[in-house]
Amino acid sequence: MNKYVRKYIWFPLVFLLGCSALSHQNNSPSPNQKIAVMDDTGSRLLEKRIDDLSTTITFIINDTNRLHNKMDEIKVSNITIQKKIEGLEIMVGDLDKQIAVLAASAQTAEREVFMKDSIVRLTESAFPDIQGIQWNILSFDHKGQVTHVEAEPTPASLEYPRFKFIISFKNPEMPRIIEVLGFQDDQYRLVNLEKK
């Protein structure tokens, strides 16, 4: 029976167990198959991450390019603004010069009007002995706070045919004669203002 059990029971039983084990092995993945499956899943995840990273990098590059373009636009705009500011500075400088010229012209005109209106009074205060002389103003020469007035007396009764009055406008409220020159022998000479 031993032979019989062995031949007809153990043999088929071992055969069935072997086939079953083999079938079970074919259904469950081997360690290499497990690594391959894990590698395939990992590859897919890695591919997805690389695609996501690539998309993010593309967005960053596009944003950087947009920012770079904006910076270039700002640089061009700043250059344009700087040129406009420089033009305005030149214009303001020119206007400032024109205002200074106009102010000087206005001041000059004011001085000339003052002198035409006040020459008699100023000369009478400089020459208290000489009253009632009219003056024909020949020219004005303005130098800072001083004005030179060339004038002829009418009637020509004084010892000089022409005079040059140097008038200080240092105090514009009270201009005063600081020097008088008389024309004689083709040149102007200092005239003594003191009473004789």
C-alpha positions, 0 to 999 in steps of 0.5 A: 500500500505504501507504493500505491499511496505514494504513486496514486496519492502523494504524486498527484497531491505534490503535482497539484500543490506544485501547479497551485503554487505555480499558478499562485506565483503567476497571479502575484507579482514577483519582486522584480515585477513589483519594482517594475510596477513601482518604477512605472508608477513612480515614472508616471508621478515623476513625469507629472511632476516634471510637466507641472514644473515645466508649466510653472517654469514657463509661467515664471519665464513669461512673467519675467519677460513681461516684467522685463518688457515693462521695465524697458517701457519704464526706462523709455518713459523715464528717459522721455520724462527726463528729457521733458524735465530738462526742456522745462528746466531750460524753459524756466531758466529762459523765463527767469532770465526774461523776468530778470531782464523785464525787472531790470527794464522796469527798474530802469524805466522807473529810475528814468521816470523818477529822474525826469520828474525829480531832476530839478529837486535833486539838483537844487538840493545838490546846488542850493545856490542855483534855483529855477534851472530846467534840465534837458536830459541827454542820456541814462547809464544804469550800473547796478544801484547807480544811475549816471544821468547826463543833462544840460542846464536850460538856460545855459547859465552855469559854468559847465555846458553839460553835467553828469549826475551820479545818483545812488538808488541804494535806498530806492525810497530816497535816491540821492546825488553822490557825485556831480561831473561837469563837462569842460575841455572835452572831458568830465571833471568832478564838480565841488558840491560844497557851498562857496 
